[in-house]
Amino acid sequence: MDLIDILTSAAFWAAAIRIASPLIFATMGELICERAGVLNLGIEGIMVAGAFAGWIAVWAGLPLWGGVAVAFAAGMAFGLLHATLSVPFGLSQHVVGIGVTLLATSLTFYTYRVVLPEVSSPPKIEAFQPFEVPILSHIPLIGPAFFAQTPLTYAAFLLVIAVALVLYRTPLGLAVRAAGENPQAVAAQGLSVTAIRMGAVIVGSGFMAVGGAFLTLSAFDSFFFDMVNGRGWICIALVVFGAWKPGKALLGAVLFAAFDALQIRLQQTPIGAVVPYQLFLMMPYILSILALVLMSRRAEVPAALMVTFNKGER
């Protein structure tokens, strides 16, 4: 199979969309936080916590959508901690974010060992199954790739539309964007910058956790250590790649996922027998870094990102 065959294969694009789905959830969550002026470096740990919370809830007897709800709630809890420390208390967002990542990851692993102390391999659950959209799923190439996915994948794309509509078509979205650009103007209108930023971080963290839950409830059927594998840090880069715009961030997530799916398939070609597999593993990250450099040069960073706001100060 050559490169052209791979790129024109419905299976390739179906895999790319599937790989992109957790990135889309987490990237939208991070974008909401940063649009409000808060850099959330707790994303990696929050995704781990969401993956575990959703899986253990379903394993305990909740339906799959109940597991998604539990993951969202777990993410909001860690978001509340992050928001409390970084917004009203004004602590370093870098330090708080890394602390949340360490806390969420460690607490997840500890809880796993407490709940399943003598289990050598994690139990499996009945995960979301692909749902074929009538008529659309039969379109050549596009149908099997985009319209034969699990419900959580469809939810990820709907989330992008919802975030874009809220940010650019509602007063709430205007307030969030203003909190990340000119918080003094928000306060002058009688709105609470603290409440807006805290709300954005809490909700955004919930979506990050759902991104982690996608891995256990849709991509796989179990939880294992290191399954998030740096996806949270990739999502932070995708926000920059997308210039803090939902549509461009979605494009970046699909692009990275396509590179990832491509390197897996290239390892199975004749060239894969000659080139060390480590080079293939590096490929999506190298190509993403190059794309990030090219795109970020024209990106406009929210003016008040990581800037602590104290009411009455200028």
N, C-alpha and C positions, 0 to 999 in steps of 0.2 A: 504493500500500500504506500503510495507516494504522498507528498504534501497536499497536492490538489485533491486527491481522493479523501484525505482526512478532512480538509476544510469544507468539502461539499457533502459530508456525511451528516445525516440527521442525528445519528448516535453521538457524534462529536459535539454538536450544538446542544443536544439534550443534556449531556454531561456538563457542558459549560454553564448552562442555566442552573443546573442543580448545584454546582459548586459555588455559583455566585449568590445563591439565595441567602445563606447565613450572613454573607458579607453585606448584602443589601440591608437586612434588618439592622445590623450593628452600625453600618455606616450612616443610616438615617438617624439612629439614636445619637451618634457622635455629632452629626451635623446640627441637630436640634440644640445640643448642649453648647456647641461653639458659636452658633448663631446668637445665642443669648449672652455670650461673652465668657463661657467657662470651658476650659480644656479638660476633658475627662479622660485621664490616663488610667482610670480604673477599669476600662473597657475589657481588657484581657481577663481579669479575674471575674468580672461580672458575667462574661460569656461562659466561663467555667461553671460558675454558680448556677446560671440559668440552665445549662446542659444537665447538670446533676439534679436540680430541683424538679424540672419537668419530667425527667426520666423516673425518679424515685416516686413522684406523685402518681404516675401512671402504673408503675409496678405495684404500688400500694392499693390500687383499685380505681383511681379516677379515670374518666374517659380522656382521650387524647387532647381534646380542646381544654379540658380541665388541667392537664399537665402544662399546656401553654399558658394558661392563666396563672398557675402557681409559679412558673418561671418568670412571668412578667412581674408578679408581686415580689419575688425575691430580688429581681433587678431594681425595682423601685425602692426596696429597703436599703440596698447598698447605695443607691442614688441619693436617698435621704441623708445617709451618713456623709457622703461626699459633699453634697450641697450644704449641709449644716457647717461643716468644717471650712469649706472654701468660700462660701458667700457671706453669711453674717459675721463669721469669725475672721474672715480674711486671710486664712492660712495659705501657704504656697500651694497652688493648684498642682504643680508637679509632684510635690512631696505627698500631698493628700491622695492624688491619683495612684501613685505607686503603692502607697500604704493600703489603699482599698484593694488593689490587685493582689497584694500579698495576703491580706486578711481574707478576701473572698476565696482565693485558691486554697489556702491552708485550712480554712473552716470547712470547705467542701470535702477535702481529703479526710479531715478528721471525722466529719459526719458520716462519710462513706464507711470508714472503718468501724464506727460505733454501730451503725445500722446493719452492716454486713461483716461482722468480725471474722468469720471463718469461711468466707466465700473466696475461692481461688480465682474464679472467673465470674464477672458480673452477669446476673440473670438477664434474659432477653424479654422484650415486650413486643406487642403487636403494633408496629409503627404505622404511620400514615402510608396509604397506598396510592399510586398514581391514579389520577382521575382524568379520563379523556373527555375533553369538551366536545359535545356533539358537533358534527360538520367540520368545525375548525381543525380538529385533530387529524382529519383526513387530507388536509392540504399537503402536497408534496414538500418535503424538507422542513418547512416551517411548522406544519402541524405536529409531527412527532416530537420536534424539538421544544416547542413553546406551549403546546396545548395538550400534553400528555404527562403533566407533572403532578406532584402531590399538592394538596390544598394549601400547605404552608408556602409553597413557591408562588402560587397565585396571590396569596396574602402579602408576600414581600413586594410584588410589583404594585399591588393596590396601595400599599403603604407609601410608596414613592409618590404616587398621584395625590394621596391624602396630605402628605407633608408639604408638597408643592402648593396645593390649594390653600392650606391653612397659612403657610408663611406669606403667600403673595396675594391672597384674596380675602383675608379676614382681619378684623381689628386685633385679634389675639396674635396673629402672625406678625403684624406690624409692630406690636409691642415687643415681641420677642426679638425681632431684628433690630429694633431701636435700642433695646437693652444691651446688645452686643456692639452697637455702633456709637450711640450717644446716650448713655444712661442718664446724664444730667437733664436732657430733654424729656425723658420718660418721667423723671421725678417732678419736673416742672408741670407736667400734666396731671399731677396728683396720683400717679400710679406707683406701686411699690416695685422698685428694681429688684429688691431682695426676693420678693415673692415670685416675680417672673422668672428670675434666674434659677431659683430653687425648683420651681415647677418644671422648667425645661430640663434640668439635670435629672430630676426624678423620673419624668416620663421617658426621656431619652435613654436612661439606664434600663428602664423596663424593656425597651425595644432591643437593646444590646443583649439582654438575657434571653429574649425570644430567639435571637440569632444563634445563641449557644444551644437553646433547646431544639432548634432545627436539626442539629447534628444527631441528637439522641432520639428524637421523635419522628424524623423524616428521612435523613440521610442514612442513619444506622438504626439499630434496634436495641442499643445498649449504651452504657457509659463506661469509658475507660480513661485512665489518666493521660494527660497530654493530647487529648483529642482536639482541643481548640487550636493548639500548635501555632501560636503567633498570629492567628487571624485578627485578633483585636488590634494589634499594631498595624497591620495592613489597612484596616478600616480607617485609622487615623490618617494614613497617607492618602487614602481614597478621597477623604473629605477635601484635602488640599488639592488633589488632582481635579476634583470636580468644582473647584473655585467656590466652595460652600453653596453650591446649587444642587438640588436633588437630582435633576435630570442628568447632569454631567457626572455626578457621583455614581449614578446607576450605570452609566456607560463605562466608567472606570472599573466598577465591580465586575461587569461582564467581560471586559477586556482582560483583567487579571485572571479571571476564571478560565477564559479561553486559552490563555498562555499555559495555565496549569494543566488543563485537559490535553493540550497539544504535547506538552513534554512527556506525559504518560504514554501517549500513542507513539511518539518518536522513538521511545525506548524499545518498541516492539518492531521497528523497521530494521533493515540491514545496517543502517548507520548506527543503530543502538548497540550492535555487536562490536563496534570499533571504538566509539566514543564512550568514555567513562560516564556512568549514570549520574554522578554528582553534577556534571555539567548540565544535564537535562533538568535536574532539580533546581539549579541556580537560574535557569532561563526565565521563568515567569517573574522572578524578583528583579533580575537585571533589566528586562524589558520594561517592567513597571517603573523602575527607578528612572530610566531614560524618559519614559512618557511623563512621569511626575515632574522632572526637571523642565521639560518643554512646556507643559501646561501651567506650572506654578509661576512661571515668569510673568504671566499676564493676570494672575489671580489677585483679587483685592481682599486682603485679610480683614475681617471685622475689626474696626478701629479700636474697640474696647475689649478685644479678646485677651483674657488673663489680666485685665486691669481691675483691681479691687475698687468697688464703689462705696464711698461713705457719704451718706446723706449730708448735704450742706457744704461739702468740699468741692472745689473746682480744680 
